Amino acid sequence: MSYEGQKNRRGQDTTPTVSYDGKMPPQAVELEGAVLGACIVDSSVLAEVGSLLAPEVFYLKENALIYEAIQRLHGGGVSVDLYTVANALRDAGTLEAAGGARRISEVVLSVASGANAANHARKLVEKYVQRQLVEAGYKIVALGHSDGEDVSELLAQSDALLAEVSGALAGRMDIPHVSAPVKAAKEEAYARAERVRQGKQTGVTTGLADLNRATGGWQPANLIIVAARPSMGKTALMLHFAKAAARAGVPAAIFSLEMSATALANRLILSESSVAPSRYRSGYMTNEELQAVDLAAFSASQLPVYIDSTADSSMGQIRAKARALKRKGRCGIVLIDYLQLCRERGMRGRNREQEVAAMSREAKIMAKELEIPVILLSQLSREVERRGGKRPMLSDLRESGAIEQDADMVMFIHRPSRYEGEDDGCGELLIEKNRDGPTSNVNFRYGVGMASIFDAPSPGQEPPPPPPPPPPSANAAPYVSYYEPADREPF
């Protein structure tokens, strides 16, 4: 790759032109002049061309400068013609760099009307994207030759480079008129109303009726923070959310930096069966309990849930993996356990607060880019345990205030009996930030070890009983444990 200076007719260097292996980058200089001329001859084409083009799309620097002047005039309500463009460049001190008044005259004389300006502008965007693709290719080659770098991080960076190029082609430079998003918002409102009338959830179901009523379900492009102190049930609640989404047909991608995939699978099996967690973990189970485990394992294995338990993942790697799953139709919601275990690459010399802020922002960008809800678990600082009542507050979010800023919703897990020595199976979800609605508290109940989570009963209503064990088959083994002597009573 080399750089060659390109000269205008006066011998001035107009732009540093990149040459790749002796080949000039994709370009359409004549079309650039035609588009500029059309904008000056017929200013009405600016409404359409302006939504397609940005100054960086132009290959020649002098053309980019002229287009910037045209944009300034149009934005300021000044009529665009040869003289006003020249004066605007002169006032900005860039008239000579743009080729002088003679260059402006040339582009005006090169067209008769603005009839094909929009088509020409689209062609310029294609050439720009091709140049970006060539540049990304060389950057990816350089990444491939990097020694001592983590391969998965290199792949994530390569994927991000290609995503940027793809985004340019998809029209990221296009800034629509307000009528377009207003129309889209109205259509979404009608779609939500129709879903409610059909008895359907507007967002991804949370698996808790009271939480669905408070939030409308997990909404696309939203970043939801679920925070608590250690051992308060963050992972258990995350699995409940993932399972509820999967049962509703929404594929769930879990990124666990704390627990292995097998450990999470054990929790899923327990949540699907009535086997006591202590018996399951100790191995002292009866034949019926083993049969229940077998059925629960089969049920859990049918769910569209995907688990990545790669330790020390960066948020960039998680975003790249989620993007790949989304392309395959395997990701309708992302759940990450948990923020403080992530590590952000390329942030040497930064403090931990800056690193957490960068990861929080990356998680929000992931939600917007993939148009899916992202649930991010987070630790709370010890301040919550020094406070009377032990109720969490937004200020307890650990290591960065940016978490609160980036999140669309912040929710705390509060289990008062956890601090009182006797667990009563009751918990609260404290919604302390809700960008799209009011804050509120949602009560829930849970089974032993938080293996199962369900709605709190209404006042005066008894809590629902735990699910019964599956009926034994005709050929079931006697009610004794494989691991206990026959003369010992089952636990």
Secondary structure by P-SEA (a helix, b strand, c coil): cbbbbbbcccccccccccccccccccccaaaaaaaaaaaaacccccccccccccccccccaaaaaaaaaaaaaaaacccccaaaaaaaaaaaccccccccaaaaaaaaaccccccaaaaaaaaaaaaaaaaaaaaaaaaaaaaaacccccaaaaaaaaaaaaaaaaaaaacccccccaaaaaaaaaaaaaaaaaaaaaccccccccccaaaaaacccccccbbbbbbbcccccaaaaaaaaaaaaaaacbbbbbbbccccaaaaaaaaaaaaccccaaaaaaccccaaaaaaaaaaaaaaaaccbbbbbcccccaaaaaaaaaaaaaaccccbbbbcccccccccccccccaaaaaaaaaaaaaaaaaaacbbbbbbbbbccccccccccccccccccccccccccccbbbbbbbccccccccccbbbbbcccccccccccccccccccccbbbbcccccccccccccccccccccccccccccccccccc
